């Protein structure tokens, strides 16, 4: 776990566009080469917004990245510090599983930088894969 990733995820969270839920999420995606891509949640009045995790992955994938080590996720109501750990939604879990191996680490951060470490296979056992 890298403390820089926590800080980057927290910073990204502040850029969230969340006028409907007022819940801000930031993510820092670390590649195996050490690069970090950040993302925030972007809500939309239409059918589906995009979560911070998928934003970070989209940025990395569009730059040609294909090997990922971990993602750090931080979420909280707008204007507040994190109190609960913000777990990736089911859609993000399936999305991430397409691009990572079973040992990919997911770090979720709660109050006072309390960290829970999970693997993608723990978050999404028996995922759909071709």
N, C-alpha and C positions, 0 to 999 in steps of 0.2 A: 504494500500500500504506500502510496506517495502522497505526502501532505500537500504538495503542489496541486495535485488533482482535486483535492477537496476545495482549495482556494479557487481554482479555475471553475469548478462546477458552481460554487457559490456566486462567483462573479457573473457567470453565464445566466444563472437564475434571475438576476436582477434585470436582464434584458428581455425577459419573457413578455409575450403579448397575450395576456389572459384577462380580457375585460369581462368574460362571462363567469368564470369560476373564481377569479381573483386568487388563484393558486399558481405559484411560480415554481418551475422546476428547471434545474440546470444539470448538465451532464458533461463529463470530461472522458473522452474515449482515448485510451492509450494504445498505440500500435506496438507491435513487437520490436520495431526499430526505434521506439522511444518518442515518436511524434505524438502530439496530443491535439485532438479536434474537439471543440466544445459545441454545445447546442443548448437551446432553450425551448420550452414549449411555446407553440404558436397556435392560438385558438382561432376558430373561424365560425362565423354565423351559419355557414353551410353544414354539410353532413359531418365532416371529420376534420379536426385540427391535426397537428403533428406534435408528437411528444418530443421532449428534449433528447431522449436516447436515439430516436430515429433521425432527428436533425443532425446530431453529431455523426452518426453513421453515414448519412447522405453526403455530408461534407467530405468525409474521409474517402468514401467509395468513389465520389466524383473526381477526386484527386488521384485515383488509381490505387489506393491502399486496399490490401486484401488480407493482411495478417494482423490480428488484434490480440491484445493481451488482457485488457480490463476496461471496465467503465465504472465511473464513480457518479452517483446520483444523489442530488440534494433537492429537497422540495419543502415549501412552506407557504402559508397564506401570505399574500402581498403585505409587505411592511413588517413582517415578523421573522424572527430567527427560527430555524428548524427545531421542532420539538419531537416529531415522530419520524421514523424512517420512511422514506418514500420509495416503495417498491415499483419496479417497472410493471406496466400493465400487461395483460395477456398478449395483446397485439405486438407490443415491443419485444416480449420474450420470444415469440415465434419469429419475428423479423430478425432479431439478433442471431438466433440459432442457425439461420441460413448462412451466416458469414463467419462463424466461430466454431472452434472445437469444444468438446465437452468440458475442458478444463478452464475455459474463459471465465475470468473472475468478474463478479458484479459486487461492487461496494456500495452500500446504502448508508447514508450519514444521518444521524439524528442529533438530538440536543447535545451541546458541548462536544461536538465532533465525535460522538459515539459511533463506531463503525461496525457494521455487520458485513462479513464476507461470505459470499455464496458463489457457487459455480452456476453456469447457465443450465447445466443438467439438473441441479437441485431446484432451480426456479421453474424449469420446464422439463420434467421427466417424461420420457417417451415421446419426445417431440416428433412432429411430422417432418420427415426428410425423404427425398427421392433417392 
